[in-house]
């Protein structure tokens, strides 16, 4: 018997987003429907000499200043606030020790932290200066490593909302959001919490910008995910947040329910530090586990939000994996890559794209994939090139990242 038959349903009751095409859910839906590109010139650091000078950068971030190490927190907090308000979780008395926080990220503020450390504080390396976590806390230079945002983002949320449940952080590259959501699901199933706030963020950083340029994974022009003539990705930044809770808890408090997390699968290629397995081994495993846990056949998936970075190896391997799971039916399933509009937001990608998938279910539309023209040789598939109305009940979201990390989620209306 499939164990999913006896498990309580895990549902999503709140959404928040903050990215280059939408600083809230309504803006995001509008941008998706209008096929809005979120790429702009990067003036946060010098881009001369790089393969591209643009990114999915968020302009006019509130309270931004020269302490670029704070960028992670400033980008994450709006989406968390939106999701909490949307869920109404604090509208009535709630046991805050039964609320958990799970954060997914990749490099968070390391780039800005290093810049801050060596450009602003180098001359004062033996002095004391303000922590990036708390303006009232003073720390020594050698202790400041504790205040890299990636280690304390969940703590910041807990402090702001007086949450005393379990905290966790996932840093599994581009599948970090998927791991954070998986931890949330299991935390509730194991009775450790009634509600989990899942947040994910990665800010624009010259460290990641330089890294993808050096790997020659950065596109010299607009990214063209899933296209034969793709030349790479563009970096993006942003955050997403979803409120996850047991169905019984959500219904008991009269919450609106956007969707059910029907199943998920996590995997690893065990192949290479940056390149995916050419046969998509990890992706196949993640998708099959997700389908099995959801007790669904591949024929019941109506849309796939692909990882779709626009790099040569990644798109090829992911299409191979999807073809192996879905067979001839691949050509009948609409697919798209949100990274064509917002760039690759790294550890935040899975959560932002989960929000997009849930909105697609909620509003009954297919999200677009821009700049697509020519299919990749030897694959038969259909890419959604403009938002379309479509009744949706079951969708899949893939996140396959560096180190072979893979996460596949199935959302059900």
N, C-alpha and C positions, 0 to 999 in steps of 0.2 A: 504494500500500500504506500502511495506517495505521502510523505510526512506533511505536505502542505494541506492535506485534507483535515488534519486535526489541529493545525495552528490557527490562532486567532489572527484575523486580518490586521495588517498594519497599514494605516492610512495617512494621508497628507492633508493637513488642515490649515496651513498658512504658507504664503509664498513671498519672497522678496528678491530683488535683483538690483544691481548697480553696475552698469557697463557702458560701453561707448555708444550703444544705440538705444539705451534706455536706463534712466536713473530710478525707474520704478516699473512695476508690472504693466501698467497701462501704456506707458511710453514704449516698452518693449513690444507689446502686441501691435501697436501702431507701426513701429519700425519694421517688424516682420511682414506685416501686410503690405507695406509700401516698398519692400526690398531696399531698405536703407543701408548704405555702407557706413561702417563706423571707423574708417581709417582717417587719420589726420597726421600732420607733420609733427614729429617729435622735437620739442624744444626743451624737454626736461634735462637732456644731456646732449653732447655733441654727437651727431650721426655721420659726419663727414668720413668717407672711407668705407662705410658699411654698404652692403648690397642694396639696402633700402633706407629711406629716411622717414618712413611712415610706420604707424602701428595703430592698433585698436586702442588708442589712448583716451582716457576720460578727461575732458577739459573742465575747468572751473570746479575742481574738487573743493568742497567746503572746508575751510580751516587749514588748507594746505600751506606749508611753510618750508623753509630750507632744510628742516630735519626730515629728509626723505625717508628715513627709517620708519617714520610714522605713517607712511602712505598705506601700508597694509591695513592698519586699524581704521584709518579714515575712509577707506573703500569698503571695508567689511561692515562697519557699524550701520550704515543706512539700510542695507539689505536685511540685517538682523532685526532692526527696528520695524521695518515694513512687515516682515513675516510674523513677528510677535503681535503687532497690531492687527494684522489680517486674521490671525488665528483666534484672537480674543482670549488667549490663554490666561491672562492676568485680569480679565474683567470681573472675575469672581474669586473668592478665596481658593487658593490652590496650595498644595504641599510642595514647596519649592525644593525640598530635599528629594522629591521624586521626579525632578526635572534634571536631565542630563544635557551636556553640550558636547558635540562632536565636530571638530574642525578639520578640514582638508586643505592642504596647501603644498606648494612645491618649494620655492626658494624664499617665499614671503618677502621680508625686508632685508635680506642679506646684502643685496647690492647697495641699497641706501644706507644701511647700517655701516658698511665698510667705508662708504664715502664720508659719512658723518664722522666716523671715528678718525680717519686719517687726514681729512681735509680741515675739519672744524676743530677737532680736539687733539690733534697730534702735539701741538705745543703745550697742551695742558695734560699730558698723559699721566702725570703724577698728581693731578689735582682732582677735585670732586666736581661733578656736573650733574645736570638734571637727567633723570631717567626718562626713557621714551615711554615707559608704562604709566608713571604717575608723577605729575609735576611737583608734588610735594616730597617725593622720595629722592634722596641724594645717594649716589653710588660711586664707588671707586672705579677707576678705569679698568682694572683687572677683573672686577666683578661684573662689568657691564655686559659681558657675553650672555648673562642670564636674561637680559632685556631685549634680545633679538625677538621681534614680534612672533615668529613662528612658535616659540615655546610658551608664549603667554597670551595668545589671542583668546583662547577659551577662558582664561582667567579674567581677562578684561570684561568679557560678556557676563561672566558669573558675578563679578563685583558690581557691575552696573544694574543687574536685575536681581541681586540677592539670591542667586541660585546656588544651592549647596549639594546638588547631586554630582554624579561622576563626570569627570572631564577627560577628554581624549583628543589626541592630535594625530592625523595621518599625513605622512610626507612621502607617499609612494608615487612621486613624479606626477604624470598626467592622469593617473587613475586615483589620485588622492581623494577626490570628491566621492568616488565610488566606494572606496574603503571607509570613508567617514559615514556614508549612508548605510553601508553594511553593518558597521559597528552599532549604529543607531537602531537598526532593525533587531539585531540580536540582543541589544541591551533591553529592549522592551519585551522581546519574547522570553528572555531569561528572568523577567520579573524585577530587573534592577531599576527600572524607571517606568513612569507612565507616559512621559513626553520627552522627546529629544529634539533639541535645537541643532540642526545641522547647518553649519556655515562653511563656506569655502572662499578663499581669496588668493590672488596673486597680483602684485602690483607691477607696473612697468619698472624695469630695472636694466641698467646698462650691462649688468652681469649676465642676465639671460639673453639680452639683445646681442651681446658680443658672442655668447656661446653658440647661438643658432647661426650667426654669421660665419663663425669659424668652422662649424660643421657643414657649411654650404647648404643648410636646410632653409635659409631665408630666401624668399622669393624676391627677385629684382623688380617685380611689378605687382599687380593685384594677385592675390592667391586664387588658384583655380582648383579647389578640391575636387577629386573624382574625375578630373579631366585628363585626357591623354597628354596634353601639353602643359601639365602642371610643372611649376619650377620651384615650389617650396611654400613655406608658410609665412605669415606675418604675425609677430607677437601681439597679443592683446592683454588687457588687464581688466579686472572686474571682480565682482563677488556675487554669490547666490546664497540664498538661505531658504530652507524648507523646514516646516514644523511637522515632525513625525510623531504619531501616537497610536496606541491600540484603538481599534474601532470601538470597543466598549467604552473606553474613557472618553473618546470624542463624542459619542452619542449621548453619554450620560451628562455631558456639559452642554449639549445642544450645539456643538460646533458644526460649521459647514465642512463638507468633505470634498476635496478636489479629485482625489484618485486613491487607488489602492496600490501599494508596492506589492505586486503579485509574486515577484521572484527576483532573485539576483544571483549572479555567478562571478566569482573572483578566480583569477588564474595567473600563471606566469609562464612565459615562453621558455625560460631557462636556456636562452640562446645567445644573447648579445647585450652589451651595455646600452646601446642606442637603437640598433636596427631590430625590427620585428622579425620573427621567424617567417621566411618566405612563403610557407604554406599556411600561415596564420594559425599555428597550433594552439597558442594561448587563447586567441580570440574564439576559436571553435569551442574550446573547453568552457570558457566563460558563458557563451551563449547557450550551450547545451545544458549547463547546470541551471541557468536562469529559467529556461523553458521547463526543465524537469521540476524545479521547485514551484513554479507557477502552475504546474499540471496542465500545460498548454502544448499544443503541437505548433510546429513552425508555420503551419498554414493559417494560424489564428492571428499572427502578427500583421498589422495593417500599415505600419510605417516604421522606419528605422532612422533614428538620428545617429548618423555615422560619426566616428571619431574624426575621420576625414580631414587630416591636417593640410593636405595639398603637397606633401613630399612624395618623391618617387616610390620609396620603399613602403611607407606606411599605407598609402591608399591601395597599392597593389596587394599587399598582404591582407588588409582588411576585406577587400572585395573577394579575395580568395577564400577567406574564412567564412564570409557570409554566403558565398556560393556553396561551400561545403555543407553548411547547415541548412540552407533553404533550397538547394538544388535548382531545378528549372523554374521554381516559383520566384526566384530572385527578380526576374524580369517583370513580375507583376506587383512587386512591393515598392511603393514610393520611398526613395531615400533622399537625404540631404545632409549637408554639413553646415552647421551654424557658424563655423570658423571662417567661412567665406565672407561673413558680415562683420564679425567682432574680432577676428584673429584668434590665435591660440592662447587662451587664458590659463594654460598650464594646469596647476592644481585646482583651479576654480572651474575649469571647463566642464567637468562632469556635472557639477551642481547647477551651473547656469543652464546647461543643456537639458538637465532634468526639469528645470523650471519651464523651459521652452516646450518640452514634451508634454508636461502636465497642462500647460496653457493650450496646447494643440488639442488635447483631449477635451478640455473644458469648453473651448470655443469652437471645436469641430473645424479645424483647418490644418493644412499641410504646410509646415514652415519651409521657406525657400532655401535654395543653395545657389549662390550667384556665381557668375563668370564661367558657368559650365557651357561647353560647346561640343566637344568631341569625346565619345566614350573611349575608355581604355581598351586596347586591343584584347580580344578573346573573352571579353565579358559582355553579357547581355543584361542590362539593367536600366532603370528609369530614374532620372534625377529630377526632383521638383525644382524648377527654375523660377517660379513665382508662386507666392502663397495662393493656395486653392482651398475652397470650402470642401470639406469631406467629413462625413460622419465617422468618427473614430471611437473605438472601444478598447483596443489593446495596442500599445506602442513599445518599441525597444530603444534603449539609449546605450551606446557603446563608448567606452573610454579605454584606449589602449596606449600605454605610454612607455617611456624609457625603462630599461631594465626588464622589459618583457611584461611589466605589470598590466593586468587587464581587468576590466570590470564591465559587466553587462547587466542592465536593469530593465525590468518589464513593468510598465505602469498600466493599470487597468481602470476603466471608468467604473 
